């Protein structure tokens, strides 16, 4: 209880500090949001999404609403996380109001029991259970304190073709958990994060000013110079890498020794992103940034970070806080920008079209609702 209260208090303090020095975020209007939504690709591409923290799943069922769907999460008798449709297949009662019974969840309405694979295992008033009685089971991957669910709108694609990335230095406990931050809901489409990673020319205008970590307060006279690249992983078709090298300048002079580099792994459509920081002579930091679509233009954004024991806590806070502070600069743009199906690009802009072709793999083909790449081909005819 005390630890939970402490985390919530820390989260509120960080959120308040991040707003220092920044103008209020513009309030949305229903008409504008509806118009913006119509310009984007479909809101829920296939992929892994974090639906809960491990600590949120106790001995009671947990209802999660995300991706335009309602899920019920619970742990079986071996402690494994399970996800099913929240509505009972019998008459639609909310299973999260029921109870966990061994490896099953019991519906509160008629006490039907459903197993972790979605099958009905017991009906109190019937001796015969037709094998067709079942509900949708969703694939789960739990590690690093995060519970991820594989989502697809296509019933034929619900077996995950890949798993979220594994990291040996966390698995072997060479790294320790150092912190969490829940940034709340950002009013953006998920694709915007991927688009942001290839938009190299926005770095200096938006991220060129040095800010005090965990605040919006500018450091006078100090600039950050960025050099970014983006590439597809040669061995894993679902992964793209965004790499950034940065160095500080003070009053026009380059500050040697302030070089910093980060490699960012975008696995799938951006539900789970990992940042890899290598601090010379001290060690490594891994920061997870997760996006869970709660509505077409609403992303629940959370951060969780690990570091090697050799990296001092103040330095970990500085590195993580610097990234989250710079990320915060993008939000006002994301929450107000329009999506251009055919952006007017010029020489020097990043590989936007390459990224969009790659991103389209996360949309199942549908004759009723074409993928973004199908739309682009149709418009170019």
C-alpha positions in Angstrom: 0.0 0.0 0.0 2.7 2.5 1.0 4.8 1.7 -2.1 1.7 2.3 -4.3 0.9 5.6 -2.7 4.6 6.6 -3.1 4.5 5.8 -6.8 1.3 7.8 -7.3 2.7 10.8 -5.5 5.9 10.6 -7.5 3.9 10.4 -10.7 1.9 13.5 -9.8 5.0 15.5 -9.0 6.7 14.6 -12.2 3.6 15.5 -14.2 3.4 18.9 -12.6 7.1 19.6 -13.2 6.9 18.6 -16.8 4.3 21.4 -17.3 6.5 24.1 -15.9 7.4 26.7 -18.5 4.9 25.3 -21.0 1.7 26.9 -22.2 -1.5 24.8 -21.5 -2.3 22.1 -24.1 -5.2 23.2 -26.4 -8.5 21.8 -25.6 -10.0 19.6 -28.3 -13.4 20.0 -30.0 -15.5 17.0 -30.9 -15.9 18.2 -34.5 -12.1 18.7 -35.0 -11.2 15.4 -33.4 -13.8 13.6 -35.7 -12.3 15.3 -38.7 -8.7 14.4 -37.7 -9.7 10.8 -37.0 -11.0 10.4 -40.6 -7.7 11.3 -42.1 -5.6 8.6 -40.4 -5.2 4.9 -41.1 -7.3 2.5 -39.1 -6.6 3.1 -35.4 -5.6 -0.3 -34.1 -2.9 -2.0 -36.2 -1.9 -5.6 -35.4 0.7 -5.9 -32.7 1.7 -6.2 -29.0 0.2 -3.7 -26.6 0.8 -3.3 -22.9 -2.6 -3.6 -21.2 -1.5 -3.6 -17.5 1.4 -3.6 -15.2 2.2 -6.9 -13.5 1.4 -5.4 -10.1 -2.1 -4.4 -11.2 -3.2 -8.0 -11.7 -4.0 -9.5 -8.3 -6.2 -12.4 -7.3 -9.2 -10.6 -8.7 -10.2 -10.3 -12.4 -9.2 -7.0 -14.0 -11.3 -5.3 -16.8 -9.3 -3.5 -19.4 -10.8 -1.4 -22.2 -8.5 -0.7 -25.0 -8.2 -1.1 -28.8 -12.0 -0.6 -29.1 -12.5 -3.8 -27.1 -13.1 -5.0 -23.5 -10.9 -7.7 -22.0 -10.8 -9.5 -18.7 -7.4 -10.4 -17.2 -6.8 -12.9 -14.4 -4.1 -15.2 -13.2 -4.5 -19.0 -13.3 -3.4 -21.4 -10.6 0.2 -21.2 -11.7 0.2 -17.4 -11.7 0.2 -17.0 -15.4 -1.7 -14.0 -16.9 -4.7 -14.8 -19.0 -6.8 -12.6 -21.2 -10.3 -13.3 -22.5 -13.1 -11.2 -24.0 -14.8 -9.5 -21.0 -18.3 -10.4 -22.1 -19.4 -13.9 -21.2 -20.3 -15.8 -24.4 -23.5 -17.0 -22.7 -25.5 -13.8 -22.2 -22.9 -11.1 -22.2 -22.3 -10.6 -18.5 -19.1 -8.8 -17.5 -16.6 -11.6 -16.5 -14.5 -9.1 -14.5 -17.4 -9.1 -11.9 -16.9 -12.8 -11.4 -14.3 -14.9 -9.5 -11.2 -16.8 -10.3 -11.6 -20.5 -9.7 -8.3 -22.4 -10.1 -7.5 -22.1 -13.8 -10.9 -20.7 -14.7 -13.0 -17.6 -14.3 -16.5 -17.9 -13.1 -19.2 -15.8 -14.6 -21.2 -13.8 -12.0 -24.5 -14.3 -13.8 -25.0 -18.0 -14.2 -21.7 -19.4 -12.8 -20.4 -20.8 -16.1 -16.7 -21.5 -15.8 -14.3 -20.5 -18.7 -10.8 -21.8 -18.9 -7.7 -19.9 -19.9 -8.1 -21.0 -23.6 -11.6 -19.6 -23.7 -13.4 -22.9 -23.6 -16.4 -23.5 -21.3 -15.5 -26.1 -18.7 -18.6 -26.2 -16.5 -22.3 -25.2 -16.6 -23.9 -25.9 -13.2 -27.3 -26.8 -14.6 -26.2 -28.8 -17.7 -24.4 -32.1 -18.1 -23.6 -31.6 -21.7 -21.2 -28.8 -22.9 -21.1 -28.3 -26.7 -17.5 -28.0 -27.8 -18.4 -24.9 -29.8 -19.1 -23.0 -26.6 -16.1 -20.8 -26.1 -15.0 -17.2 -26.1 -12.0 -15.4 -27.6 -8.7 -16.0 -25.9 -5.9 -13.4 -26.4 -2.2 -14.2 -26.5 -0.3 -12.8 -23.5 3.4 -12.1 -22.9 4.5 -11.0 -19.4 8.0 -9.8 -18.6 9.8 -6.8 -17.2 6.8 -5.9 -15.1 4.6 -5.4 -18.2 1.6 -7.5 -19.4 1.4 -7.3 -23.2 -1.5 -8.6 -25.3 -1.3 -9.4 -29.0 -4.1 -7.7 -30.9 -5.4 -8.3 -34.4 -8.7 -7.3 -36.0 -8.4 -10.3 -38.2 -9.4 -13.6 -36.6 -7.0 -15.4 -38.9 -4.0 -13.4 -37.6 -4.5 -13.6 -33.9 -1.6 -16.0 -33.4 1.4 -13.7 -32.8 4.0 -13.9 -35.6 6.7 -12.6 -33.2 7.2 -11.8 -29.5 8.1 -8.6 -27.8 11.9 -8.1 -27.6 13.9 -9.9 -24.9 16.9 -8.4 -23.2 19.5 -10.6 -21.6 20.8 -7.9 -19.2 17.4 -7.6 -17.7 16.6 -11.4 -17.8 19.9 -12.2 -16.0 19.2 -9.4 -13.4 22.3 -7.5 -14.5 19.9 -4.6 -14.7 17.5 -3.5 -11.9 14.2 -1.8 -12.1 14.7 2.0 -11.4 11.4 3.7 -12.0 8.0 4.2 -13.7 6.1 7.1 -15.1 2.5 7.2 -16.4 2.2 10.1 -18.7 -1.6 9.7 -19.1 -3.4 10.0 -22.4 -2.0 11.7 -25.4 -4.5 12.7 -28.1 -2.7 11.2 -31.1 -2.9 8.3 -33.5 -0.3 5.5 -32.9 1.3 6.0 -36.3 2.5 9.5 -35.3 5.3 8.1 -33.1 6.7 6.0 -36.0 6.3 9.0 -38.3 8.1 11.2 -35.8 11.1 8.8 -35.8 11.8 9.5 -39.5 11.1 13.2 -39.4 14.7 14.2 -38.9 14.1 17.9 -39.7 11.9 18.5 -36.7 14.7 17.8 -34.2 16.4 21.2 -34.1 13.2 23.3 -34.2 11.5 21.3 -31.5 14.3 19.6 -29.6 17.2 21.9 -30.1 16.8 23.8 -26.8 18.3 22.2 -23.7 15.7 21.8 -21.0 16.2 20.9 -17.3 15.2 17.2 -17.0 11.7 16.6 -15.8 10.7 20.2 -16.4 9.8 22.5 -19.3 12.4 25.0 -18.1 14.9 26.1 -20.8 18.6 26.4 -20.1 19.7 29.8 -21.5 22.4 29.6 -24.2 22.6 25.8 -24.3 21.6 24.0 -27.5 21.3 20.3 -28.3 22.6 19.3 -31.8 21.0 16.1 -33.1 22.1 13.6 -35.8 19.5 11.0 -36.5 19.2 7.9 -38.7 16.4 5.3 -39.3 16.7 1.8 -40.7 14.9 -1.5 -40.8 16.2 -4.4 -38.8 18.0 -6.8 -41.3 16.9 -9.9 -39.4 13.4 -9.1 -38.0 10.9 -7.6 -40.5 8.7 -6.3 -37.6 11.5 -4.1 -36.1 12.7 -0.6 -37.1 15.6 1.2 -35.5 15.8 4.9 -34.9 19.3 6.1 -33.7 20.2 9.5 -32.4 23.5 11.1 -31.5 23.4 14.4 -29.6 26.0 16.9 -28.3 25.6 20.1 -26.3 26.6 23.6 -27.5 26.9 26.5 -25.0 26.8 30.0 -26.4 27.9 28.7 -29.8 30.8 26.5 -28.6 30.6 22.7 -28.8 31.0 21.0 -25.4 33.3 18.1 -26.1 32.6 15.1 -23.9 28.9 15.7 -23.8 28.2 13.3 -26.7 25.3 11.0 -26.0 23.8 8.3 -28.2 20.6 6.3 -28.1 19.3 3.4 -30.1 15.5 3.1 -30.2 13.8 -0.2 -31.1 10.3 0.1 -32.5 8.9 -3.4 -32.4 5.7 -3.7 -34.4 3.5 -0.7 -34.9 4.8 1.1 -31.8 2.9 -0.4 -28.9 6.2 -1.3 -27.2 9.3 0.9 -27.8 12.6 0.4 -26.1 15.4 3.0 -25.7 19.0 1.8 -25.2 21.4 4.2 -23.6 25.1 3.3 -23.3 26.9 5.5 -20.7 30.7 5.3 -21.3 32.6 3.7 -18.4 29.4 3.5 -16.3 26.9 1.1 -17.9 23.6 0.8 -19.8 20.0 2.0 -19.3 16.9 0.5 -21.0 13.8 2.6 -21.1 10.4 1.2 -22.2 7.9 3.6 -23.7 4.5 1.9 -24.3 1.4 3.2 -26.2 -2.0 1.6 -25.6 -4.8 2.9 -27.8 -7.8 3.6 -25.6 -9.6 5.3 -28.5 -8.7 6.1 -32.1 -6.9 9.3 -31.1 -6.0 8.4 -27.5 -2.8 6.7 -26.5 -2.2 5.8 -22.9 1.6 6.4 -22.6 3.7 4.9 -19.9 7.4 4.6 -19.2 9.4 2.0 -17.2 13.2 1.9 -17.0 16.0 -0.4 -15.9 19.7 0.3 -15.4 22.9 -1.6 -14.6 23.8 -1.4 -10.9 27.0 0.6 -11.8 24.9 3.5 -13.1 24.2 6.0 -10.3 20.6 6.8 -9.6 20.9 10.5 -10.2 22.4 9.8 -13.6 19.6 7.4 -14.5 17.1 10.1 -13.5 18.9 12.6 -15.6 19.1 10.4 -18.8 15.5 9.2 -18.5 14.2 12.6 -17.5 16.0 14.3 -20.4 14.3 11.9 -22.9 10.8 12.3 -21.4 11.2 16.0 -21.2 12.1 16.2 -24.9 9.3 13.8 -25.8 6.9 16.1 -24.0 7.7 18.8 -26.5 6.1 16.8 -29.3 2.7 16.4 -27.6 1.2 19.8 -28.6 2.1 19.1 -32.2 0.7 15.6 -32.2 -2.6 16.6 -30.6 -3.3 19.3 -33.2 -1.7 18.2 -36.4 -3.5 16.8 -39.4 -2.4 13.6 -41.2 -1.4 14.0 -44.8 -1.9 11.0 -47.0 0.4 12.6 -49.6 2.7 14.9 -47.7 4.7 17.5 -49.7 8.2 16.2 -49.0 11.5 17.8 -50.2 15.1 16.7 -50.3 16.4 16.4 -46.8 13.2 15.1 -45.3 13.4 11.7 -43.7 12.3 8.4 -45.3 8.6 8.9 -44.6 7.3 6.8 -47.5 9.7 3.9 -46.6 8.4 4.0 -43.1 4.8 4.0 -44.3 5.3 1.0 -46.5 6.9 -0.9 -43.6 4.1 0.2 -41.2 1.4 -1.1 -43.6 2.4 -4.7 -42.8 0.7 -4.3 -39.4 -2.7 -3.9 -41.1 -4.5 -7.0 -42.2 -5.8 -6.8 -45.8 -9.5 -6.0 -46.0 -11.6 -5.3 -49.1 -13.9 -3.2 -47.0 -11.2 -1.1 -45.3 -8.0 -0.9 -47.3 -4.6 -0.6 -45.7 -2.7 2.7 -45.8 -0.5 1.5 -48.7 -3.5 0.4 -50.7 -5.0 3.9 -50.2 -1.7 5.4 -51.5 -1.6 3.2 -54.6 -5.2 4.0 -55.4 -4.6 7.7 -55.1 -1.6 7.6 -57.3 -3.4 6.0 -60.3 
